[in-house]
Structure formats: C-alpha cells, structure tokens
Amino acid sequence: MRQSFRQKTSKPSTLIRRVGWLRRLARVTVVVWFVSGLVPLTLVADEFSILQNSSVIGRNFGLPYTMAIAPERNAGELSLITEGIFFAKNLELTGSPNIDGETFIGMLVPARLAYLAADNVQIEAGAYLGRNYGDDDSLDIQEPILRVVWEPAPQQFVIAGTLVQSHWIHDALRDDVFLYRNGSETGLQYRADTPWMKADYWMDWRVRETSTRSEQFDGAGANQLRLGRLWLDGQFFWSHTGGQKNSMSMVSNSSSGMLGASLGLGPEAWPDYPVRLGASFLASQFEARGSPTTSGNGVEVWLGVYLPVPENQIVQLFAKHFEGDQFFAVQGDPLYAFDRYSQAGIDWVIFASPNLDVETGFVGQYADDTFMNTFRINLLWHNRYVLTNTRCSDPMMVYNSEDYVGEE
C-alpha cells in the first residue's frame, strides 16, 4: 500500500524557519527558471487525471456536460446518464524505504436516471458500480446514487446526496488515488463555473460513528478567480476523525491549505494560453489527542506548456518542484511529505469520438534521493440518452473545448 508518513525532526526557531522559507523560495525559483529553458526537450506533467467530462474521475468545475441543466432541456424530461471508466495507474515508487508503490486497475460505472423536475432542479437515482481487477476487492462496490442538483443562478449548483467527485483539489491536500480505494462520496456540495470564478466546496461524510467505530468526515473547498491571464487559487482540506460515543477514544484533525497564482503567457488560445507559469504556498497542521500538534509548510513552482496538436487532442507538458518543511496532510500525496519533490512527464488526451475520451500520462519523479515514475491510462465513455423520446437521443458532443484547462 502507498503509505503516508511524517518525518521526525526537531522544530527550529521561528526566525530560522522564516529564513529557511525564503531560501526554499529562492531555490525553487532557480529550479523552475532552469527547467523552463529545457521545456522543448522535457516531457513534463502531473500525476492526476486531467479528464473533464466525468462526475467521478479527473477534475472539473460546475457540472459535467452529460449532467448539465441546459436551456434546451424541458422540465419533465427523463434521461439515462451513463459513464464507463476503465482506469490503470502504476505507482512505481521503488528505491525509497519510506514509501511503497501500488498498482490500480479496474472499472467504475456510475449509471443513473436523471429527471428534470423543474427548469433548474434535477433529481438523479441509480447505481455506482466498481471493481478492481485481480484479487484486490477494495473497490468492489455496489452503492446507490441519489442526488438532487439545484441551479440557483447560472452555472452555480447546489448538490445534496451523492457528490460530484471530480474535485479540483491539489494533490498535496488530497491524493488522487483516493478515488481508487473508495466508493462514492455523500454529503453537500456547491460548485460554480462562471467565466471569472470557479468553485468546488463540499462536505463528505465518509464513516458514520458507532459504539466501536469513530466517525470520519471531510470538509474542503477550491476557489479560483480568473482575471484574464492571471489566475488566483485558494484551497483548503480538513479531515476529522472522532466522535463522542465510540470506544476508540481517537480524535484527530488534519488541516491543509494552498494559496497560489499563475500567469498565462503567449497568444490566447484553447485550452489555455500556450504557456502558464505558477507558484503555490502550502501549509498544514495535524493534531491528535495525546500528541503534540505539528505544523508544516512548503513552496511549489510549476510550469505548464500546451503543444499545438489537432483539435481532437490535448498534449500538456508540465514541470513542478516543491520545497517543504514538515508538510503533512492525512489524505495528501505522501510524496509531498519529503522536503524536496520534483516531477516531470506528459499528459495526452484524445477525444476518440464525441462520447469516448482516452487519456494516457507518464510522470518521472524525484524524492527521497530516489528516482520514481508513475504511468496511467484512462478510458471514459459518457453519454445521456433522453428516454422521454420515442427513440434514444443521438450521441451528444460531451466536451466543451473552451472549458478544458490546465493546472489548479
């Protein structure tokens, strides 16, 4: 299993920590300046999926196109929404004594009926099916989908019940492999996808408290302001374990956050400016009953490049370098717990048909004085069939090129 850990070091004085933070900022700036000169020769990317047309995998804001409460739809319409997701991800994290790799291969099939109860209210009911291939049954799930979506204002949505899981959240705050180990998420959610503001806030009640089991729930939010070429990001993730009537006597809180900014360079184009340069500051705090509270922080600089390719494809090059000091988030990618972490690779998305997206990616990583790599491939089938017609609707064009963007 891929495991989280905390490095045990003596806590330096406030002055030393501040000087160290400035030094890390200087180092990451130099590293990215150097990498930017090598971009034409370097395949670079992120570890997470960049698919945007699913309610489960990838990252998006608002609603995926198949769920959209579009003006051309009429109240009373009954539709069948289908998603079939094949995923394969290999974390080849060898050579480090502090972290283990893992391979995920399987299928996710969230299928449901969607009833447009009013012009701005949609009710969905169905089944969330999942299976890990091989002898691992951690994702062999059969769960209900029960969701109410209300659009109180254009492109702003309140969701109750089964959540839309394609959160735009930094990997350091919540690892993307959470999807491959767990089923659906349930709770409350607010999502927005306006031209200048993107948002995803949610509360996920993961484990209900019993006499022998602690409750577990998460609260998180991601907000992005788009001011032309300048994008400003703010994110937080809080994970709680505890309760009042169980025998576990376990109480812990993990809090983490990110503030970032990025600038698009070059002529305006789809899916983003050809080059985007960004920086992020991350902070964390972990407290548990009977243990001292620990805090950490880090600075990350990243560079993204889109290559000119045919309209039915996206090729994204990406580079990142992180310098941290005791950063730790319970559900975050454990590679960010190292003091230094660099990654480089490629994302390639092909819209093979209006309803089939194919994604592949490779990431080279360096942490803990060790070179590692991650490979993934995802196939996503997605469509909505209108059942109130006498025949199934024609296949829908379920991706909007203007909405496909890069890093958080």
Secondary structure, DSSP 8 states (H G I E B T S, - for coil): -------------HHHHHHHHHHHHHHHHHHHHHHHHHGGG-----SS----S-SSSS--SS--GGG---TTS-TT-EEEEEEEEEEEEEEE--S-TT---EEEEEEEEEEEEEEEEETTEEEEEEEEEEEESSS--TT-EEEEEEEEEEEEETTEEEEEEE--------TTTS-TTHHHH----EEEEEEEE-SSEEEEEEEEEEE--BTTB-EEEEEEEEEEEEETTEEEEEEEEEEEEE-SS-SS---EEEEEEEEEEEEEESS--SSS-SEEEEEEEEEEEEEETTS--EEEEEEEEEEEEE----TTEEEEEEEEEEEEES---TTS-GGGGSSEEEEEEEEEEEEEETTEEEEEEEEEEEETTEEEEEEEEEEEEEEEEETTSSS---------GGG-----
